[in-house]
Amino acid sequence: MFIDTDETRKLRQKYNLQMQKSGIKTFQDMDRIEMEALESGDLSQKYKELIALGISISKACYG
């Protein structure tokens, strides 16, 4: 049912590279924004990912 996390990351990197090579500026800008968002600052990447996980769970739960 679920894909292995490492496999998901590899697929994502593969498709991100293809988007980068396409020359479409939007893909390049989105990649840059993601990299900047994940940089450690006031919060580490770990906590940013946990916050994103919590938001995604709360948005997908019907209750």
C-alpha positions as CSV (number, residue, x, y, z in Angstrom):
1,M,0.0,0.0,0.0
2,F,2.7,2.5,1.0
3,I,5.9,3.2,-0.9
4,D,9.2,3.0,1.1
5,T,10.3,6.5,2.2
6,D,13.7,6.2,0.6
7,E,12.0,5.1,-2.7
8,T,9.7,8.1,-2.5
9,R,12.6,10.5,-2.0
10,K,14.5,9.0,-5.0
11,L,11.4,9.3,-7.2
12,R,10.9,12.9,-6.1
13,Q,14.5,13.8,-6.8
14,K,14.3,12.2,-10.2
15,Y,11.2,14.1,-11.2
16,N,12.5,17.4,-9.7
17,L,15.6,17.0,-11.8
18,Q,13.5,16.5,-14.9
19,M,11.4,19.6,-14.1
20,Q,14.7,21.6,-13.6
21,K,16.0,20.5,-17.0
22,S,12.7,21.6,-18.6
23,G,13.8,25.2,-18.4
24,I,10.5,26.3,-17.1
25,K,11.2,29.1,-14.6
26,T,8.3,28.2,-12.3
27,F,9.8,24.8,-11.5
28,Q,13.1,26.4,-10.7
29,D,11.5,29.0,-8.5
30,M,9.5,26.4,-6.6
31,D,12.6,24.3,-6.0
32,R,14.5,27.4,-4.7
33,I,11.6,28.3,-2.3
34,E,11.5,24.7,-1.0
35,M,15.2,24.7,-0.3
36,E,15.0,28.1,1.5
37,A,12.0,26.9,3.5
38,L,13.9,23.8,4.7
39,E,17.0,25.6,5.8
40,S,17.5,25.6,9.5
41,G,16.8,29.0,11.1
42,D,14.6,29.6,14.1
43,L,13.3,26.1,13.6
44,S,15.2,23.0,12.4
45,Q,14.1,21.1,9.4
46,K,12.9,18.3,11.7
47,Y,10.4,20.6,13.4
48,K,9.3,22.2,10.1
49,E,8.5,18.7,8.7
50,L,6.6,17.8,11.9
51,I,4.5,20.9,11.6
52,A,3.8,20.2,7.9
53,L,2.8,16.6,8.8
54,G,0.4,17.9,11.5
55,I,-1.2,20.4,9.1
56,S,-1.6,17.7,6.4
57,I,-3.2,15.3,8.9
58,S,-5.6,17.9,10.2
59,K,-6.6,19.0,6.7
60,A,-7.3,15.5,5.5
61,C,-9.2,14.3,8.6
62,Y,-12.9,14.5,8.6
63,G,-14.3,14.8,12.1
